[in-house]
Amino acid sequence: MVGFREHGVMLFLSKDLYLGFIKLQADKKLGRSYAGLLPFTEGLFKLGYISQEVYEVHKRRYNASLVEDNRPTLEKLERKTKHDDLVKQFSNVIKAWPQMKDKSKTYWIKKAQEHQADIPNAKLILELAQTTKVLE
């Protein structure tokens, strides 16, 4: 036997209302409960049964999408470009390491230390520095 659920409400929707419910759920990327509660909240407010304050709180809550917006921002694109450039530069440094002067090696060692957590080739440069005795 199912326990008593004081606030649970079961709704039987016509085909047209159900189709609207599905469209709302898809368009706003909402879970089933939120897709039901959002128009319910809108209706209660428009009919005058809840205050503006209660409406705003619930509207924000029930508009929360299941899917995070992963569209790239300008900041993310710039960060990725900088990261990709560093990956390429570190790769070139590894190839040119034997021919590089100590002053250049020192510069790239410092740069590799700054980026060793997020760029694998930075770790390789630090290993090269260890094996060629540049780091001491």
N, C-alpha and C positions, 0 to 999 in steps of 0.2 A: 504494500500500500504506500502511495506517495504521501509524504508529510505535507501538512498545511503550509501553504506559501502565501502569507498575508498580502504581499504586494505583487504577486504574480498575476498577470492578466493574459488570458488566451483570446486571441482575435481570429475570427473567421472572415477572410477577405474575399471579395468578389474577384473575378479574373482581372478586371480592370485595375482594381486597387492593388492586387498582388503584382501585376506587371509594373505599376508605378513604384511599388516597394522595391522590386528587383532593379529597376532602372536607377533609383536613388542609391541603392546599395552599391551598384557598379560605378556610377558616376563619382560618388564621393569616396569610394573604396572603404566602405564601412562594413563592420561585422553585422550579423543579423540583429542583435539587440539594439545597437546604436542606430541602425537603419529604421528600426521601429520607434525608438525613443525620440529621435530628432523631430519627425513630423508631429508626434504626440505633444512634444514640448512647444513646438511652433503653434499648434492648434490651441493649447491651453492658454498661451499668452495672448493670441489674437482674440480669443473669446473672453479674455479678461479674468481668468481664474488663477493666474500666477503673476507675481510682480515682475517688473523689469529686471531687478537684481537676480531673482531666481531664474528667470528666463536666460539672462546672459551667462550665468554659471553653467546651466545645463546645456545651452547651445554650444558653448566652447567645448564642453566635455564630450558631447555626442557628435561633434564634427571631427573627432580624432580619427584619422585614417588608419587602416590596418597596415598600409604600405608607406614606408618612409619615402619622402620625395628625394630621389637620387639625381635630380637634374644637376649638372655641374654649374657651379657658380664661377664667376670670374676669378675669385680668390683661389678656388680649388684648381682651376685650369692653370693659373700662374704657378701654383705650388707644384703641380704635376710636371709642367714644362721645366721648372727649375730642377726638379728631381731627375727627370730624364736627361737633362743637359749634364748634370753631375755624374750620372751613371756612365754616359758616353765619355766624359772627360777622364774619369777614373780608369775606364777601359783603355783609353789612349795612353794614359800615364803608365799603366802596367806594361803595355807593349814597348814604350820608349824608355822604361826604367834603366836598362843597362847603359844607355847613351846619355842619360841626364846628368847634369852637374849637381854637386851636393847642395848648392843653394836652392835649386829647383826641387830637389828631393825633400829638403827640409820644409819648403812651402807645402808640398803635397802631403807630407806626413801630418802636418798640423791640420790641413783640410780634412784628411782621412780620419783623424781623431775626432773632429767635430761631427762627422757623418757616419761613423762606424755602426751606429745603431740602426740606421735606416737604409744604408747602401752597402750591399755585400762586397763590392769591389774595394770599398774603403778598407775593409778588414784585410783584403789581399795585399793592399799597399803597405799596411802596417806589418804584415808578415814578411813582405819583401824587404822592408827596412830592417827587420830583425835579422833576416838571413844574410843580408849584405852589410850588416853592421853599421847602418847609418844611424839607427836609434841607439844612443848611449848616453 
